Amino acid sequence: MRLAGQAKMGYYPTPPALLPLLCKCLQRGGAGLLRIFDPCAGEGHAVKALGEHLDAITYGIELDRERGITAQRNLYECLIGDCQTAMVSRHFASLLLLNPPYDWSAAVGALDKSERYERTFLRDTVKALRPGGVLIYLIPLRRLDRKVARMLSHRFEEIRLFRLPDELYRRFHQVVVFGVARAKLKPDEAVHRYLVDAGAGRAVVPPLPEEPDFVYSVPPSLKVKPLVFRTNEIDPEELEKELASQGLHDRLLEMWSPSRNARKLEAIMPLRSGHLAQLIACGLVGGVVRDRDGLRPLLVKGTTKKEVDRRIEHEKGKERHIETERFVITVNAYDRDGCLITIQ
Ligand SMILES: C[S@@+](CC[C@H](N)C(=O)[O-])C[C@H]1O[C@@H](n2cnc3c(N)ncnc32)[C@H](O)[C@@H]1O
């Protein structure tokens, strides 16, 4: 429920007017298959536009079902679920578009340890990006805190920070960070300091230029085999469709239906005590059993288990390992007062 609520609140899609400007900052870095990924895709319009510009295959994850269904139409593949529990191959993407939802991420009862989504999403999804891959990270300027700045400056090089063009910035106070994923983490104190100062309003952040004098080359994607891209959650509607298409629906229904488990064993002649005892012991007859006069009901369940006794015998310098199998019959019965009687 909480996640669903967050999903509604955090929906601030990348402004459409920004998309052509972002495209101008990107170019294909070579021929070959190129995957791009938006872990909180919304309806998928933003990653779709970048995908068309780069001639790339687009992947997304979206928590909100309705938006996810739209994104499934817009993208090559979109999972509906929580990106933080999805299973996604490391380094599978060449470009990561990250415009995290606007909300706190906090475990219930641990508000003091709460972390902004901007931070957790960066930390948790950056591993999907290949070394040399390009990050586009959209966040409100004031969310550029020490921790975010450290993650960015350690993991990325060629970092550039811009605020959205004037009109958009006035409305959203957002900035865009570009970076190229390093092969190995490396601190960069100067970049860290600049980002922290910018987030605190102590450094100038230029607007994203209409005609940028730089361009990021997005490299083709690494071969990833097998490519894992799936959610851990089971969507009941999807499951039902899958079961129906596999023809399993009727069999499962039969297995689950109580009438099958509660089917009664009907004897054609009255049972003798010995027979009854054997059937109880096998677990074939259970439930309420009464004495010969139909009185003193007992709630009975019997089981029979095989146990193996092992012993070693020594004789004339030789060792003999002896295993003896025996069947242990246990009959548990509750009487009317709730007393448990165990016969073994
Ligand atoms: C700020 S919008 C960004 C949409 C899109 N990426 C864009 O740039 O236009 C954030 C999206 O993240 C989704 N979201 C929130 N929590 C999520 C989660 N745990 N996993 C995947 N998506 C999530 C929200 O439903 C919302 O659609």
The ligand as a Tripos MOL2 file, in Angstrom:
@<TRIPOS>MOLECULE
LIG
   27    29     1     0     0
SMALL
NO_CHARGES

@<TRIPOS>ATOM
      1 C1          9.4980   11.0760  -11.4730 C.3       1 LIG1
      2 S1          8.5920    9.8050  -12.3100 S.3       1 LIG1
      3 C2          9.6530    9.5190  -13.6720 C.3       1 LIG1
      4 C3          8.9990    8.9060  -14.8620 C.3       1 LIG1
      5 C4          9.9350    8.7180  -16.0810 C.3       1 LIG1
      6 N1         11.1580    8.0920  -15.7240 N.3       1 LIG1
      7 C5         10.2550   10.0400  -16.7080 C.2       1 LIG1
      8 O1         11.3950   10.4810  -16.5480 O.co2     1 LIG1
      9 O2          9.3800   10.6110  -17.3270 O.co2     1 LIG1
     10 C6          8.9410    8.4540  -11.2160 C.3       1 LIG1
     11 C7          8.1860    7.1530  -11.5120 C.3       1 LIG1
     12 O3          8.7030    6.1680  -10.6550 O.3       1 LIG1
     13 C8          7.6740    5.2700  -10.3140 C.3       1 LIG1
     14 N2          8.1040    4.5170   -9.1290 N.ar      1 LIG1
     15 C9          7.9860    4.8640   -7.8170 C.ar      1 LIG1
     16 N3          8.5470    3.9370   -7.0380 N.ar      1 LIG1
     17 C10         9.0150    2.9590   -7.8710 C.ar      1 LIG1
     18 C11         9.6730    1.7280   -7.6590 C.ar      1 LIG1
     19 N4          9.9850    1.3230   -6.4330 N.pl3     1 LIG1
     20 N5          9.9940    0.9810   -8.7280 N.ar      1 LIG1
     21 C12         9.6990    1.3950   -9.9890 C.ar      1 LIG1
     22 N6          9.0510    2.5620  -10.2440 N.ar      1 LIG1
     23 C13         8.7360    3.3230   -9.2040 C.ar      1 LIG1
     24 C14         6.4820    6.1860  -10.0960 C.3       1 LIG1
     25 O4          5.2920    5.4650  -10.2400 O.3       1 LIG1
     26 C15         6.6890    7.2060  -11.2070 C.3       1 LIG1
     27 O5          5.9770    6.8160  -12.3460 O.3       1 LIG1
@<TRIPOS>BOND
     1     1     2 1
     2     2     3 1
     3     2    10 1
     4     3     4 1
     5     4     5 1
     6     5     6 1
     7     5     7 1
     8     7     8 2
     9     7     9 1
    10    10    11 1
    11    11    12 1
    12    11    26 1
    13    12    13 1
    14    13    14 1
    15    13    24 1
    16    14    15 ar
    17    14    23 ar
    18    15    16 ar
    19    16    17 ar
    20    17    18 ar
    21    17    23 ar
    22    18    19 1
    23    18    20 ar
    24    20    21 ar
    25    21    22 ar
    26    22    23 ar
    27    24    25 1
    28    24    26 1
    29    26    27 1
@<TRIPOS>SUBSTRUCTURE
     1 LIG1         1 GROUP 0 **** ****
